[in-house]
Amino acid sequence: MTRLLYNVALFLALPWVWGRLFVRARREPAYRERIAERFGRVPPQVSSGVIWFHTVSAGETNAAAPLIRAIAEYFPADTILVTTMTPTGSARVGILLGESVEHCYAPYDYPWAVRRFLDRTRPKALVIMETELWPNLIAETSARGAPVLLVNARLSARSYRGYRRVGGFTRRMLERIDGILCQYEDTAERFRSLGAASVEVTGSVKFDAEMPPDAFGVGDLGFGDSPVWIAGSTHAGEEAVVLDAQLELRQRLPKLRLILVPRHPARTPEVLRLAADRGLSVGLLSERARGVDVLVGDVMGTLPHLYPLARIAFVGGSLDRTGGHNPIEAAVHGLPVLMGPARFDVEEICARFAAAGCLHPVTGVDDMVEVVGGLLNDPARCAREGERAKAVVESNRGARQAVVDKLRARLARIFHQGPR
């Protein structure tokens, strides 16, 4: 009955889904493209009988790419299909995996859209990265005999409470999942409490992330001896805080430069306006601007190559309701990290950096100015915290191989035995 109510709610929400697509397309034109794929229309070039990886967006795709390459080597006769939900995720598939995989958008969780997608792709197995739990997608895939595996799984306390409110519905969905490989034990306990049976802890593969290719060629951006800090993967509302902090910090450190990288490059004009309104000189990475107060990173895929140019990083999605983006991308380059209070999507990872004394919580401009200014005025402390950040990354490596080994063993057993 609960699933019926869920599907009724989905049907009633269809006008809202179209409206949201329209609104997002106004901000990000890429959302206007390939809309039919979101309703189960698979492009003709996509194969059938695939190993299906679902990676949602850019962060999940970055983490999944090495796993996908490893599985492709173990099963060279099989075609791998990677689906995402966002244009940024789609772009990362092209950059990181190229023609070694096939790609399209995953269908929204409407039963008819999911069935249309499955009729066409006929997956041999579905591997979901992190926690993209769509009831119809999981149920329909499982009903066709294709095992469903959840990899690098995370489940925040906040999400756990939400799933508990519909405990029976959640339990039936999790019973359809053949195996869950969790990042940490607290996540594993939450899944077990919700009714999942096959749950293991492997650690987070994000600590094993590889440096992606620098297709743009970031190189020397002409900062010289100027101190530089960076704000990565920022969202609407966060740029204003960062720019106000930059304005105040420049009163103490006149040569200070800021690299500001919005999560979605389509928001670049808005970010440029915010900087110009504050009297800050601003330029674009795509134009290789030099000598500006604020350099806006408007080129997809360059953030990992911009972090090494800075001394301190603010990681976005943490001052709004997004839940925080990945701090490892900054920490691996030896940068102390600032984040806002909304870190529920990366809470286990953040806890490790906080315990090492290299992650600073901030709530607004004053906090940001105090932390960034304090670190820049104490280079020895800044360097110590940066080394601690790198040490946290190094001490947590190794999950990727564990996940690859377990995933390979499960898939080999499944393919040997045939469909369930």
Secondary structure, DSSP 8 states (H G I E B T S, - for coil): -HHHHHHHHHHHTHHHHHHHHHHHHHH-GGGGSSGGGGGT---TTS-SS-EEEE--SHHHHHHHHHHHHHHHHH-TTS-EEEEESSHHHHHHHHHHHGGGSEEEE---S-HHHHHHHHHHH--SEEEEESS---HHHHHHHHHTT--EEEEEE---HHHHHHHHHTHHHHHHHHHT-SEEEESSHHHHHHHHHHT--SEEE---GGGG------SS-----S-TT--EEEEEEE-TTHHHHHHHHHHHHHHH-TT-EEEEEESSGGGHHHHHHHHHHTT--EEEGGGT--S-SEEE--STT-HHHHGGG-SEEEESSSSSSS----THHHHTTT--EEE-S--GGGHHHHHHHHHTT-EEE--SHHHHHHHHHHHHT-HHHHHHHHHHHHHHHHHTTTHHHHHHHHHHHHHHHHHHH---
